[in-house]
Amino acid sequence: MILKTVADLPQERPYLIVSFATEGSEYVACCEKQAELFQHGYRAYLLPSKGAWDKNTKLKPQVIYTALRSAEWVLWIDADCTINPPDNLPSGTFDIGVIDNIHPEHAAAISAGFILFRRSRQTFDFMRAWLRRCQYSRRDHGAFLYALSKKLAKVENITPWLEGRHAINNLLPESADWRPNRGVHYG
């Protein structure tokens, strides 16, 4: 259940940048910073917390699903990440555009922090599979990779589109007691 939007800036790019935070989390401030950085074509949602960070990550597909109902293209960005948004969409005919993972300690080759979605029947089929798999996965990333393996939508690697334009973990301050050693990484 979406409580409200933290930011809802008019869409001037051919895609809408989307993120979310949970009530009372550090990510609310991250979404506010993203709104300042992106200036337009950005929407951030506020959702009630599920009680733990890993459970909250599984809210991501719900947010994307909601955003796709009002935008032809949605670029998902984790709340603590940034991009220098390209003015155009990447070339290709695909439903889901994936980005190589830039964190050197992450095992998954594909990032769940930056994902481009086209509103299509195939994308919605994929989203439903992702939502279902979140019921059985610890976090959203494993469920995302599982849903991709079902090949319900046409997927392309669009890493060159964001190359030199994106960073992870750079809006949330480092903390000794909260996920230490995350590190900021630029792609």
C-alpha positions as CSV (number, residue, x, y, z in Angstrom):
1,M,0.0,0.0,0.0
2,I,1.4,3.3,-1.1
3,L,0.9,6.0,1.5
4,K,1.8,9.1,-0.6
5,T,4.5,10.4,-2.9
6,V,7.7,11.9,-1.4
7,A,8.2,13.7,-4.8
8,D,6.3,13.7,-8.0
9,L,8.0,15.9,-10.6
10,P,6.6,16.4,-14.1
11,Q,7.9,14.0,-16.7
12,E,10.0,15.8,-19.4
13,R,12.2,12.8,-20.4
14,P,10.9,9.9,-22.3
15,Y,11.0,7.9,-19.1
16,L,10.0,8.4,-15.5
17,I,12.6,7.8,-12.8
18,V,11.1,5.9,-9.8
19,S,12.2,5.1,-6.3
20,F,10.7,4.6,-2.9
21,A,11.3,4.8,0.8
22,T,9.6,3.4,3.9
23,E,8.1,5.6,6.6
24,G,10.7,6.8,9.1
25,S,13.7,5.4,7.2
26,E,16.9,7.1,6.1
27,Y,15.8,6.5,2.6
28,V,13.2,9.3,2.8
29,A,16.0,11.8,2.8
30,C,17.6,9.9,-0.1
31,C,14.4,10.3,-2.2
32,E,14.4,14.0,-1.3
33,K,18.0,14.4,-2.5
34,Q,17.2,12.5,-5.7
35,A,14.3,14.9,-6.4
36,E,16.7,17.8,-6.1
37,L,19.3,16.1,-8.4
38,F,16.9,14.9,-11.1
39,Q,14.7,18.0,-11.1
40,H,12.0,16.6,-13.4
41,G,10.6,13.2,-14.5
42,Y,11.0,11.7,-11.0
43,R,8.5,10.1,-8.6
44,A,9.3,8.6,-5.2
45,Y,6.7,6.8,-3.2
46,L,6.4,6.4,0.6
47,L,5.3,3.0,1.9
48,P,4.8,1.5,5.4
49,S,7.8,-0.5,6.6
50,K,7.6,-4.3,6.6
51,G,9.8,-4.2,9.7
52,A,13.2,-5.0,8.3
53,W,15.4,-3.8,5.4
54,D,15.4,-7.2,3.5
55,K,11.6,-7.3,3.7
56,N,11.3,-3.7,2.6
57,T,13.4,-4.4,-0.6
58,K,10.6,-6.7,-1.7
59,L,8.3,-3.7,-2.0
60,K,10.2,-2.6,-5.1
61,P,8.2,-4.6,-7.7
62,Q,4.9,-3.2,-6.3
63,V,6.2,0.3,-6.7
64,I,7.4,-0.3,-10.3
65,Y,4.1,-2.0,-11.2
66,T,2.2,1.0,-9.9
67,A,4.5,3.5,-11.8
68,L,4.1,1.5,-15.1
69,R,0.4,2.1,-15.0
70,S,1.0,5.8,-15.6
71,A,4.2,5.9,-17.6
72,E,5.3,4.3,-20.9
73,W,8.9,3.8,-19.6
74,V,10.0,3.6,-16.0
75,L,13.6,3.7,-14.9
76,W,13.9,2.2,-11.4
77,I,16.7,3.6,-9.2
78,D,17.4,2.5,-5.6
79,A,16.9,5.4,-3.3
80,D,20.6,5.6,-2.3
81,C,21.7,5.6,-5.9
82,T,22.2,8.4,-8.5
83,I,22.4,8.9,-12.2
84,N,23.1,11.7,-14.6
85,P,19.9,11.0,-16.6
86,P,20.3,10.5,-20.3
87,D,17.9,12.6,-22.4
88,N,16.9,9.7,-24.6
89,L,16.0,6.1,-24.3
90,P,18.6,3.4,-25.2
91,S,18.3,1.9,-28.7
92,G,16.7,-1.5,-29.1
93,T,13.4,-3.3,-28.9
94,F,13.0,-4.7,-25.4
95,D,10.7,-4.8,-22.5
96,I,13.3,-4.7,-19.7
97,G,16.7,-3.1,-19.8
98,V,19.2,-4.4,-17.3
99,I,22.5,-2.9,-16.1
100,D,25.7,-4.8,-15.1
101,N,26.3,-4.8,-11.4
102,I,29.1,-2.4,-10.5
103,H,29.6,-3.4,-6.9
104,P,32.7,-5.6,-6.8
105,E,31.5,-7.6,-3.8
106,H,28.1,-8.5,-5.2
107,A,27.8,-12.0,-6.7
108,A,24.9,-11.2,-9.1
109,A,26.1,-9.9,-12.5
110,I,22.9,-7.9,-13.0
111,S,22.1,-4.9,-10.8
112,A,18.7,-4.5,-9.2
113,G,19.5,-0.9,-8.4
114,F,19.0,0.4,-12.0
115,I,16.4,-1.3,-14.3
116,L,14.5,0.2,-17.2
117,F,10.9,-1.1,-17.9
118,R,8.7,-0.6,-20.9
119,R,5.0,-0.8,-20.3
120,S,3.9,-3.9,-22.2
121,R,1.9,-7.1,-21.5
122,Q,5.2,-9.0,-21.3
123,T,6.6,-6.6,-18.7
124,F,3.4,-7.0,-16.6
125,D,3.7,-10.8,-16.9
126,F,7.3,-10.4,-15.6
127,M,6.2,-8.1,-12.8
128,R,3.6,-10.6,-11.6
129,A,6.2,-13.4,-11.6
130,W,8.6,-11.1,-9.7
131,L,5.9,-10.2,-7.1
132,R,5.1,-13.9,-6.6
133,R,8.7,-14.9,-6.2
134,C,9.2,-12.2,-3.6
135,Q,7.0,-14.3,-1.3
136,Y,9.7,-17.0,-1.3
137,S,12.9,-15.0,-1.6
138,R,14.9,-13.2,1.2
139,R,15.2,-10.0,-0.9
140,D,14.0,-8.5,-4.2
141,H,17.2,-9.2,-6.1
142,G,17.0,-13.0,-6.0
143,A,13.3,-12.9,-6.9
144,F,14.2,-10.5,-9.8
145,L,16.8,-12.8,-11.2
146,Y,14.4,-15.8,-10.9
147,A,11.7,-13.9,-12.8
148,L,14.2,-13.0,-15.5
149,S,15.1,-16.7,-15.9
150,K,11.4,-17.3,-16.8
151,K,11.9,-15.3,-20.0
152,L,8.5,-13.8,-19.9
153,A,9.7,-10.5,-21.4
154,K,12.4,-9.4,-23.9
155,V,15.5,-8.4,-21.9
156,E,18.5,-6.5,-23.1
157,N,21.6,-5.3,-21.4
158,I,21.7,-1.5,-21.6
159,T,24.8,-0.9,-19.5
160,P,26.4,1.4,-22.2
161,W,23.4,3.7,-21.8
162,L,24.3,4.5,-18.2
163,E,28.0,4.0,-18.4
164,G,29.8,6.8,-16.6
165,R,26.4,8.1,-15.4
166,H,25.5,6.1,-12.4
167,A,26.6,5.4,-8.8
168,I,25.4,3.2,-6.0
169,N,25.3,3.8,-2.3
170,N,26.3,7.5,-2.6
171,L,23.2,9.1,-1.0
172,L,23.0,7.1,2.2
173,P,25.8,8.0,4.6
174,E,28.2,5.3,5.7
175,S,27.5,3.8,9.1
176,A,29.4,1.5,11.3
177,D,26.3,-0.2,12.6
178,W,24.3,-0.3,9.4
179,R,25.7,-2.4,6.5
180,P,29.3,-1.3,6.9
181,N,31.7,-1.7,4.0
182,R,29.0,-1.0,1.4
183,G,31.2,1.5,-0.4
184,V,30.2,4.0,-3.1
185,H,30.8,2.6,-6.6
186,Y,30.6,4.5,-9.9
187,G,29.7,2.9,-13.2
